[in-house]
Amino acid sequence: RSRCVQTSSASRHHVRSGPFTSTSYRRAASTCFVGTDGATKESKLSATESTIASPSTDNTVDEIEETARNSLGITGSLPAPVNFGGIPYLDTSSLAANHAHRVVFILGGPGAGKGTQSERIVDTYKCVHLSVGDLLRTGAEKADYEHADLVKECLVQGNIVPVALSLGLLRIAMDEKADEEDSEYGSRIFLVDGFPRNYDNVQGWMKHMPSYTAVLGALVYNCPMDVLEKRIMTRAETSGRSDDNLDSARRRFDTFRKQTEPVVRALERVEDLQAEENSDGSQLSIVNIDGTGTVEEVWKATEAAMDAYVKNDVLTANSNLLKAIVEGDIEKFVDLCDGKLEVDPIYEGPNESTISDAEVSIQSGTKAVVSYTRKIKDDLSVRETREWNHGPKGWKCGSVLREELS
């Protein structure tokens, strides 16, 4: 099934519109504030409203602003967006050079569907799913883990585990996955589920992680509190988790509302601050997803967001291939192909070319098509379409079709 991610006439995906100010923040519909019957006293906020939900104080706004400005480097070595034939994208070349991991945060209240959607993302896009909660629960049961008792107590009480412990377990897991020699897919995206949960998590991430990670963005699943309660109690019937009970669930709801929701606002602020500096948009992309629908309805929104993240690697590979052509770098050209393509001297000689009217279509999580008009010489323009496949060494060009234009 083909999905068109973006054409040259489309603008950067953004779930909010208009500039942020330091005293007024827009937010998506709250995960935990209101029931589907509207019975709670807090009003449900939409993505276009410009006040922050309870707790709403000047200190909260100031802390969001300060956290955002201190987190502008959360995208690591990713440069500002560049343009390919009219489509803004992130050049991810630096990640390979710096051995940096691609990261997408998965956020939402307990029972919001993070795990279900993450499973489908892994199956479709061959990402690596790392649930901080799962890593902590596993660590809590390990006899040889020195902090097992502390982690277990935090989980049962619904409290935040110290950031040093969470990041320590996360870094171990990421490195182990990255070092797997028999992986069928290279340059994979790491889905970090349930992190960052609070400002301390963000500060810890900024202290320890940007040197070898690049956060592409976050998928934030929004769902009313009463729906989440029903889901988590249903899950408790089979999960066997010690924190799947009503008391723990309500404490976790409250923790999410007070500590994680402001973090989402700070990440959104990072996105807008970056966009203010770059005409082609921001490095960070925060996507709010309505989690109240069916699994399939939520998946459609998730799929669109993931396609946009994957687009960056595909366009980076296509741009690097064309650069190799212009520079006459046959070795680099061959490295970006799957071994079946041969150099065509008419179209692939060392000539400068101009790219316009680009389109990207993600056909599955591991296949994509890039099409664009390429003016090679004053008297030669072609419509070039390249198929790309994700394999052990990242994205490789599998075929190319050309139609000469008059």
LOGUTI-548613 format. One record per atom (N, C-alpha, C, CB): x, y, z; residue in one letter. Coordinates in steps of 0.1 Angstrom, whole numbers, plus 5000, padded with zeros to 4 digits. Atoms other than C-alpha are relative to their C-alpha. Last residue first. Glycine has a CB too. Example, Ala and Ser with C-alpha at 12.3 -4.5 7.8 and 13.67 -1.06 7.14 Angstrom:
! residues 2
499149895000S
513749895071S
499250115008S
500450054986S
500949885000A
512349555078A
500950125000A
499050005012A
END
This chain:
! residues 406
499749915012S
510551794763S
500250145005S
498849994991S
501049905002L
510951564793L
500350094989L
499850085014L
499549885005E
512851234793E
498950104998E
500849984987E
500849955012E
511250974814E
500650134996E
498550005004E
499949865005R
513550784838R
499150034988R
501450034997R
500749995013L
513150474860L
500150154996L
498549965001L
500249865004V
515550384888V
499349994986V
501350084999V
500249985014S
515950064908S
499750144997S
498849924996S
500250135007G
516949924942G
499850014985G
498949925006G
500849985012C
518450234959C
499949864992C
500650114990C
499250025013K
519750144993K
499050014989K
500749875000K
500849995012W
518450265028W
500949994987W
499350135000W
500849885002G
520350135058G
499350004987G
500950125001G
499149885000K
523249885059K
499250134997K
501149994989K
499050014989P
521249575069P
500950135001P
500849884998P
499450134998G
518249665046G
501150015011G
500749954988G
499349994988H
515749945039H
500649865003H
499150055012H
500350114991N
514749955003N
500950015012N
500249864993N
499050024989W
514550254980W
499549895009W
500150135007W
500550094989E
512850284946E
501149985010E
499449874994E
499250104994R
513950574924R
499349935011R
501350075006R
500750064989T
511850784900T
500949895005T
498749944996T
499250124995E
513551034877E
499249955012E
501450045004E
500850034988R
511551274855R
500649875005R
498549994997R
500650134998V
514251384831V
499150005012V
501049895000V
500750014987S
515651714818S
499249875000S
499050125002S
500450134995L
518251754790L
499450005014L
501249905000L
500950075010D
518852054768D
499649865005D
500749994987D
501049905005D
520352294794D
499049934991D
500750114992D
499449915009K
521951994811K
498950104995K
500849934988K
498650045000I
521051764840I
500850104991I
500149864994I
499449945012K
517651904849K
501549985000K
499650165000K
498649974999R
516151654873R
500550064987R
500849875004R
499549965013T
512451634879T
501450055002T
499150124995T
499749865001Y
511551434910Y
500550034986Y
501250045010Y
500149955013S
510351104923S
500250154999S
498549964994S
499849855001V
511250924955V
500050034985V
501450045006V
499849955014V
509750584962V
500250155000V
498849964990V
500549865003A
509850404995A
500450034986A
500750105010A
499949975014K
510250055010K
499450144998K
499249894992K
498750035005T
510949945046T
500250024985T
500449865003T
498949954991G
508050085065G
501449984995G
499949945013G
500150084988S
505750025035S
501150065009S
500249854998S
500850115004Q
505050215003Q
499849905012Q
500549944988Q
499650124992I
506350545016I
499049894998I
500050045016I
501150094997S
505850794988S
500649885008S
499349954987S
499650124993V
508051094984V
498849925004V
500850055013V
501050074992E
507551364958E
500649885007E
498849964990E
499750134994A
509951624943A
498749955007A
501150015010A
501250075000D
508951904919D
500149865006D
499449994986D
501349934997S
512452024914S
498949915000S
499850114990S
501150084996I
516151914914I
498850085003I
500349915012I
500949924992T
518952094895T
498749915002T
499650134993T
501450015003S
521951904882S
499150085009S
499649855000S
500949944991E
525651944880E
498649984996E
500350155002E
500649885004N
527351694858N
499250065011N
499249984987N
499749894990P
529851424868P
499550134995P
501550005003P
498749955001G
528151144847G
500250125009G
500350054985G
499350014988E
525050974858E
501550034999E
499949865006E
500749934989Y
522451054832Y
500850015013Y
498749925003Y
500949895005I
524250984800I
499450075011I
498949944990I
499249875002P
527050784816P
499250114995P
501149974990P
500449965014D
524650524830D
500750134997D
498450014999D
499849865003V
526350364861V
499650034985V
501450065003V
498749965007E
525050024868E
500050144997E
500249914987E
500049885009L
522349924893L
501450024994L
499650125008L
500650045013K
522149564908K
500150124990K
498649965001K
499150085007G
524449614938G
499549964986G
500249875007G
500050144995D
521849744962D
500849904992D
498649955000D
500950095008C
522750104956C
500149865005C
500450004985C
501449964998L
524150354980L
499049934992L
499850154998L
500350034987D
527550184981D
498550045004D
500950085010D
500350144999V
527650194943V
499649965015V
501349924996V
501250035008F
527350574943F
499649855001F
500250034985F
501149964992K
529950614970K
498649974994K
500150155004K
500050094988E
532450404951E
498850045009E
501350015008E
500750135004I
531550584918I
499949915012I
500849934989I
499550104990D
532350924932D
499349874998D
499750065014D
499350115007G
531951134900G
500649905010G
501150054992G
498650004996E
531251444922E
500849894993E
500249985015E
499449875004V
527851504905V
501550005002V
499450125008V
500049995015I
526951134907I
500750134996I
498550004995I
498950095005A
528051114944A
500150004985A
499749865005A
498749934998K
525851424951K
501249914995K
500250035015K
499849905010L
522951244935L
501350085001L
498850105000L
499850075013L
523450944957L
500250104989L
498849904997L
498750045000N
523751164988N
500449934987N
500349915012N
499149885002S
520551334980S
501449975000S
499750105011S
500149965014N
518751004976N
500950124997N
498550034997N
499350095008A
520150875009A
499950044985A
499449865001A
498649994997T
519151185028T
500849914990T
500449975014T
499549895008L
515751175011L
501550035002L
499250125004L
500250035015V
515150825024V
500650114992V
498649974997V
499050095004D
516550895059D
500049974985D
499949875008D
498749934998N
514351205064N
501249914995N
500250045014N
499749925011K
511251035050K
501450065000K
499050114998K
499250085009V
511450785078V
500450074988V
499249874996V
498650024994Y
510351045103Y
500949934990Y
499949935013Y
499349875000A
507451165081A
501449985006A
499250105007A
499649975014D
506350805075D
500850134999D
498850014991D
498850085002M
506350755113M
500550024985M
499749855003M
498949934993A
503851045117A
501349924997A
499750005015A
499649875007A
501550915090A
501250075007A
498850095000A
499350035013E
501650565104E
500450124993E
499149914991E
498650044997T
500750685139T
500849984988T
500049875009T
499349874995A
497750875126A
501449975003A
499350065011A
499949915011K
496550565107K
500850135003K
498650034994K
498850045008W
497350345137W
500250094988W
499849854995W
498849944994V
494950545159V
501249964992V
500249955015V
500049855001E
492150465136E
501250065005E
498750055006E
499749975014E
493150095133E
500050154998E
499049934991E
498650025002V
493350055171V
500450044986V
500449855003V
499650145001T
489950205174T
501549994998T
499249934989T
500650085010G
489550565185G
500449865001G
500450064987G
501350054996T
490350735218T
499349914990T
499050125003T
500050144997G
494050775212G
498749945004G
500949985011G
501250034993D
493951115194D
500049855002D
498850054993D
500950105007I
497551165183I
498849975009I
500849874997I
501050044991N
499851465191N
498949914993N
499350125007N
501350035006V
502951475170V
499049955010V
500249904989V
500950054990I
506051655182I
498749984994I
500050095012I
501450015004S
508651705154S
499249935011S
499949934986S
500950084992L
512151815163L
498650014995L
500150055015L
499550135000Q
514551945136Q
499149905008Q
501449995007Q
499250044989S
512452245129S
500649864999S
499150005013S
500750074989G
511052415098G
501049965011G
499349884996G
500550135004D
512352505064D
499449925011D
501049924993D
501149985009S
512752875072S
499449874995S
500550084987S
499850075012N
514852785102N
498850024991N
500349855002N
498749985005E
515352995133E
500249954986E
501049945009E
499849865001E
511753025143E
501350044994E
499850075013E
500749965013A
511252655135A
500250154998A
498649975001A
499250045012Q
513852575162Q
499450054987Q
500249855000Q
498849924999L
511952775188L
500949974989L
500749985013L
500249865005D
508752615177D
501250095000D
498850065007D
500450015014E
509952255181E
499850144994E
498849924998E
498850025007V
511552345215V
499849994985V
500749865004V
499349875000R
508252475226R
501350004993R
500150065014R
500649925010E
506552155217E
500650144998E
498550015002E
499550055012L
509151975238L
499350074988L
499749854999L
498649955002A
508352205267A
500649954987A
500949965012A
500149865004R
504552145263R
501450064998R
499350085011R
500550005014V
505251765264V
499950154995V
498649944999V
498850045009V
507351815295V
499650004986V
500549865005V
499149895003P
504452005311P
501249974992P
500450065013P
500749905009E
502151705305E
500850124998E
498650045006E
499650035014T
504751475321T
499350094991T
499549854997T
498650005003Q
504851605357Q
500349984985Q
500749905008Q
499249904993K
501451705370K
501450014994K
500049985014K
500649875002R
499151515346R
500950115005R
498750015007R
500049965014F
501351215344F
499550144998F
499349904991F
498649975003T
501851195381T
500250044986T
500849875003T
499749884994D
498051215386D
501550054998D
499850005015D
500749895008F
497450945361F
500350145006F
498449985001F
499249985012R
500150735378R
499350104991R
500149874992R
498849934996R
498450775412R
500950034987R
500949925010R
500449864997R
495150685397R
501250085004R
498950005010R
500449945012A
496650365381A
499750155002A
498849934993A
498849975007S
498350265413S
499750084987S
500849884997S
499349904992D
495050285432D
501350044993D
500449945014D
500649875001L
493150105404L
500750115008L
498649995005L
501250004991N
495449815399N
499550155001N
500449955015N
501250005007D
498049735372D
498849985010D
499949894989D
500549875000D
501149835392D
498750014992D
501050104994D
500449964986S
502049475402S
499450145000S
501250005008S
499149894996R
501949365365R
499550055014R
499950124990R
499250044989G
500349025359G
500950115006G
500949884996G
498649955001S
499149145325S
500949945011S
500050155001S
499050105006T
496048925322T
501450045001T
499649984986T
500550144999E
493149075342E
501049904995E
498749994993E
499650064987A
495149395348A
499649865001A
499550085011A
498750065002R
494649485311R
500549935012R
501050114996R
500250115008T
490949535317T
501449934998T
499450044986T
500650114992M
491749755346M
499749884992M
498750055007M
499050064992I
494149955324I
499449895010I
500650115009I
499050085007R
491650005297R
501049935009R
500750094990R
500750125005K
488750115319K
501049904993K
498950034991K
500350084988E
490950365337E
499449864996E
499150075010E
498750064996L
492350505304L
499749905012L
501050105004L
499750115010V
488750555291V
501349935004V
500250064986V
500950114997D
487850745323D
500349884990D
498650054999D
499650074988M
491050965320M
499049885002M
499950085012M
500749954987P
490451085285P
500349905011P
498550024998P
501250084997C
493050985258C
499450045013C
500349855000C
500949934991N
495951165241N
498749925002N
499750144995N
501350065001Y
498850965226Y
499150065011Y
500049845001Y
500749984987V
501951175222V
498649954998V
500150155004V
501450035003L
504351065194L
499350005014L
499949854994L
500850084990A
507651235200A
498649984994A
500050075014A
501349954996G
510451385179G
499349915010G
499150024988G
500749955012L
513651315159L
498750065005L
499749884991L
501450024998V
515751285191V
499350064988V
499550065013V
500749895006A
519351245180A
498549975001A
500450024985A
501350025005T
521551025202T
499550124993T
499049965011T
500150125008Y
525250985209Y
498549964996Y
500749885007Y
498850025007S
526351325222S
499949874992S
501149985010S
499949935013P
522751425230P
501349964992P
499950145002P
500350075012M
522451155258M
500250074986M
498549975000M
499350125004H
524051235291H
499849954986H
499549895010H
498650014995K
523351585303K
500749884995K
499849995016K
499249895006M
520351665280M
501549995006M
499550145003M
499850035014W
518751335289W
501050104994W
498749994992W
499150125001G
519251395326G
500349964986G
499449895007G
498749954996Q
517651745323Q
501049894999Q
500050065014Q
499549915011V
514751595304V
501450055003V
499050124997V
499750095012N
514251315329N
500650084989N
498849934996N
498850064996D
514351575358D
500549904989D
499949935013D
498949915003Y
511751775340Y
501349945003Y
499850135007Y
500049874992N
509351485341N
501250084996N
500049975015N
501249994992R
508351165323R
499950135007R
499949885009R
499849954986P
510851165295P
498750025007P
500850135000P
498949924996F
510350875286F
500150124990F
501349925001F
500249954986G
507450635286G
501150085005G
499949885008G
501449994995D
508450445254D
500050045015D
499349864998D
499850004986V
511750515237V
498750035007V
501150115005V
501249954994L
511250405201L
500249995016L
498749924996L
500350054987F
514650355186F
498850075006F
501250025010F
500549904990I
514850425149I
499749935013I
498750074995I
501450014995R
516950185129R
499750115009R
499849865006R
500549864998S
520150275110S
498650005005S
500250084987S
499149914994G
520549915098G
499450145002G
501350014992G
500349865003Y
517949645092Y
501150095007Y
498650045004Y
500449995014E
518349265089E
499950154996E
498749934997E
501249925003S
520249255122S
499750014985S
500150145007S
500950075010D
522748975125D
498750074997D
499749865006D
499350025013E
525649175141E
499149944989E
501249925001E
500450135006E
523649315170E
500649984986E
498549985000E
498850095003D
525749605183D
499649874995D
500849995013D
499349945011A
522849865180A
501249914996A
500650135004A
500850015012K
520549645201K
500950054988K
498750075000K
500050155003E
523149605229E
499349984987E
499249935011E
498750055005D
523949975228D
499949864996D
501050035010D
499849945013M
520250075231M
501349954994M
500050155001M
500950065010A
519649835260A
500250054986A
498550025004A
499550135002I
522649955280I
499249934989I
499949925014I
498750005008R
521750315274R
500549864998R
501050085007R
500349975014L
518150255286L
501350004991L
499450144999L
500550115006L
519250085318L
499750024985L
498749955007L
499050114999G
521550365328G
499549884993G
500449975014G
499049985012L
519050625316L
501049895000L
500650145001L
500750025013S
516350495339S
500950014989S
498850104999S
500350145002L
518650455369L
499349974987L
499149955012L
498750075003A
520150805365A
499849854998A
500950035012A
499650005014V
516650945361V
501349934997V
500150154995V
498949905003P
515450845395P
500549994986P
501149985010P
498750064997V
512250635392V
501150104997V
500249874992V
499049995010I
509050855392I
501349935005I
500350144995I
499049895000N
506450745417N
501049994989N
500750015013N
500449915011G
503350525412G
500950125000G
498650045002G
500549874995Q
503850375447Q
499650094989Q
501050065009Q
501250034993V
504250025432V
499350125006V
500349905012V
501150055009L
506650135406L
498749985007L
500449884993L
500549895008C
508750345430C
498949964991C
501250064991C
500849914992E
509050055454E
499450124993E
500950055012E
501350074997K
510149815427K
499150095009K
500249875007K
500850005012V
512850055415V
498649945002V
500749934988V
500449865001L
514250105450L
499150014988L
501250094998L
501149974990D
514249725456D
499550144998D
500649985014D
501350075002A
516049645423A
498950045010A
500249855000A
501049914997H
518849905426H
498649944999H
500150134991H
499849944987E
521749665429E
498950095004E
501350075000E
500149865003Y
520549445400Y
500050085013Y
498850044991Y
498749945000D
521849095407D
500050154996D
500949934990D
499450024987A
518448955418A
501450075000A
500249855003A
498750065002K
516749095387K
500749995014K
500950084990K
500150144997E
513049155394E
501449934999E
499049934991E
500550024987A
513249535396A
500049865004A
498650065001A
498949974991G
515449545365G
499649985014G
500550144999G
499150115001T
512749375345T
501150025010T
500649994985T
500750124994R
510149625357R
501049885000R
498749974993R
500049984985L
512549915350L
499449885007L
499350125004L
498650014996L
513249795314L
500150015016L
500950114994L
499650145001D
509549745309D
501449975005D
499849944986D
500850074989G
508750095322G
500449855000G
498650024998G
499349974988V
511550245300V
499349925012V
500150155003V
500949954990S
509850065271S
500850025013S
498849915002S
499550014986L
512450015244L
499150075009L
501550065000L
500849944990H
511049945209H
500649975014H
498649935000H
499850074987V
513549895182V
499250075010V
501650015003V
499449924989C
512249995148C
500449915011C
499150125004C
498850074995K
511549755120K
500850085009K
500949954988K
498949915003Y
509150005103Y
501349935005Y
499950135006Y
500149935013T
506049785100T
501450064996T
498950105000T
500350105011D
506449525128D
500150074986D
498649955002D
498950095002V
508149775151V
499849914989V
500249925014V
498949925006I
505550045145I
501249914998I
500450125009I
500249995014R
502849785151R
501050084993R
498650074997R
499950135007E
504249685184E
499850014985E
499049905007E
498650035002S
504650055193S
500349864994S
500750015014S
499649935012Q
500950115187Q
501549984997Q
499850155001Q
500650055011T
499949855212T
500550064987T
498550015001T
499550135002G
502449965238G
499549934987G
499849915011G
498649995004K
501550325236K
500649874996K
500950075011K
499850075012G
497850265237G
501450004995G
499150054990G
500349915011A
496750525263A
500249934986A
500850125000A
501250055007G
496650265291G
499650074987G
498949995009G
500150145000P
498950465313P
498749954994P
500049955015P
500350054987G
499050825301G
500049855000G
498750055005G
501450014998G
500850915269G
499749945014G
499349924989G
500649944987L
504350945255L
498549985000L
500450145002L
501450045000I
506450755229I
499450045013I
499949854997I
500650024987F
509850935223F
498549964998F
500050135009F
501349945000V
511450895189V
499449965014V
499149954988V
501050024988V
515150835189V
498750074997V
500650045013V
501249935002R
517750785161R
499049975011R
499449974985R
501250085001H
521050655176H
498850104997H
499749925012H
501149954992A
524350835170A
498749924997A
499850154998A
500550124994H
527450665156H
498950045010H
501249935008H
499949994985N
528851015150N
499649885007N
499350125004N
498649954998A
529450965112A
500350005015A
500350134994A
499150125002A
526250755110A
501450045003A
499949964985A
500350104990L
524251035126L
500949884999L
498649965000L
499149994988S
525951305106S
499849895010S
499750145006S
498750055003S
524251185074S
500950005012S
500750084988S
499650084989T
520751245088T
501449944998T
499049885002T
498950085005D
519951535066D
500649925011D
501150104993D
498850004992L
516551645079L
501149914994L
499749955014L
499650124993Y
513951725053Y
501250015009Y
500249884990Y
499049994989P
512152015036P
500249865006P
499450105011P
500450074988I
510551915003I
501050035011I
499849854997I
501149944994G
510852164974G
499549945013G
498950004990G
501149985010G
513151964952G
498750065005G
499749874994G
499850085011F
515151854983F
498850024990F
500249855004F
501050015010N
515452125009N
500449914989N
499550134995N
499649955014V
517352145041V
498949964991V
501449944996V
500650065013P
516252115077P
500650074988P
498550015001P
501349945004A
518652255104A
499549934987A
500150154998A
500049865004P
521452015113P
498650054997P
500950024987P
500849975012L
521051695133L
500150154996L
498549965003L
499249955011S
524051645156S
499250034988S
501149914997S
498650055002G
521951605188G
500750074988G
500049854997G
499950065013T
518251675184T
501449964996T
499450094990T
500550144998I
518051745222I
500049924987I
498550005005I
499150105005G
520252045216G
499549865001G
501350025007G
500049985015L
517352295220L
501049904994L
500550144997L
500150135007S
516852145255S
500050024985S
498749935004S
498850094996N
517952435277N
500049874993N
499949985015N
498849945005R
515552665258R
501349935004R
500150155006R
499950015014A
512752425263A
501350064995A
498850084994A
499750145004T
513352375300T
500249994985T
498949905005T
498650024996E
513452755306E
500449864995E
500250015015E
499149925009E
510252805287E
501449985003E
499750155002E
500150065014I
508352525304I
501050074991I
498650014995I
499250135000E
509752645338E
499949934986E
499449915011E
498549965000D
508553005331D
500849874999D
500350085012D
499749955013V
505052875322V
501550034999V
499250134997V
500150115009T
504852665353T
500450054986T
498549945000T
498850094998N
506152945375N
499949894990N
500049955014N
498949945007D
503553185360D
501249925001D
500250145006D
499449894993T
500852945371T
501150064992T
500649955014T
499649905009S
498452695355S
500550125008S
498850054991S
499749884993P
498152355373P
500550114990P
501049985011P
499650014986S
495752325356S
501049895002S
498849975009S
501050064991A
495752355318A
500550005014A
499649864996A
499650134995I
497852585298I
499149965010I
501550015005I
499749994986T
496152865278T
500449865005T
498850055009T
498749934997S
496252925241S
500350015015S
500150134993S
500149924989E
493652695226E
501350055006E
499249935011E
499949865004T
494352565192T
499850105011T
499050034989T
498649975005A
495252205201A
500150154997A
500449924988A
499650045013S
492052175221S
501450054996S
498950054990S
499449895008L
491552195258L
500349944986L
501250055007L
499150065009K
489051985278K
500550104990K
499349894992K
500550005014S
487552175307S
501149944991S
499750144995S
499149935010E
488552085342E
499449994986E
501449945001E
500149854999K
485652015366K
500950074990K
500350055014K
499049944991T
485251655356T
500050154999T
501349944998T
500549994987A
481951525341A
501050075010A
499649875006A
499849874996G
482651575305G
499750035014G
499250094991G
501349944997D
481151245296D
500150145004D
499249925011D
500849995012T
484251125279T
498750065002T
499949874993T
500650125004G
486251205310G
499250024988G
499149945011G
501450005001V
488551505314V
499549864995V
499550114990V
500849904993F
492051585325F
498549985000F
500350134993F
500550054987C
494151275318C
499050105006C
501149985009C
500250154999T
495351275282T
499249975013T
501449945001T
499350064989S
494751645276S
499749855001S
499650065013S
501050054990A
493651765242A
500749925011A
498949924993A
500950105005A
496751915226A
499049975010A
500749884994A
499850144996R
498352225239R
499049924993R
500049995015R
501150085005R
498852595231R
500349855004R
499950014984R
499650135006Y
501152795253Y
498749934995Y
500749915010Y
501250065005S
501053165263S
500349874992S
499150104991S
501150004990T
503553345284T
498749934996T
499750145004T
499550064988S
506853295265S
498949995011S
501150095005S
499449904992T
505153335232T
500449945013T
499050125002T
500150014985F
504453065207F
500550135005F
500949885005F
498850004992P
503853155170P
499749985015P
500750134999P
499849874994G
500953045149G
501249995010G
498850045007G
499749895010S
499752695142S
500250135007S
498850014990S
500449874994R
499852365161R
500350114990R
500650035013R
501450024994V
499952005148V
499550135006V
500049895010V
500049944987H
502852085125H
498649995005H
500550154999H
501050054991H
503751905093H
500150065013H
500049845001H
499650084990R
505952125071R
498949965009R
501150075009R
499249934990S
504252265041S
500449905011S
499250115006S
500650024986A
503152075010A
500950075010A
499949855003A
500949894997S
503952204975S
499550005014S
498950004990S
499249884999S
507151994971S
499050125003S
500750034988S
499549965013T
505251674978T
500650145002T
498850014990T
500049865002Q
504851495011Q
500550034986Q
501050075010Q
499649934989V
504351155026V
499950154998V
501449975005V
499249885004C
502450984999C
500350085012C
499350084989C
500449884993R
501350645011R
500950124996R
500049985016R
499149885002S
501550334989S
499450125008S
500150044986S
500849885000R
500050005000R
500950125000R
499050005012R
END
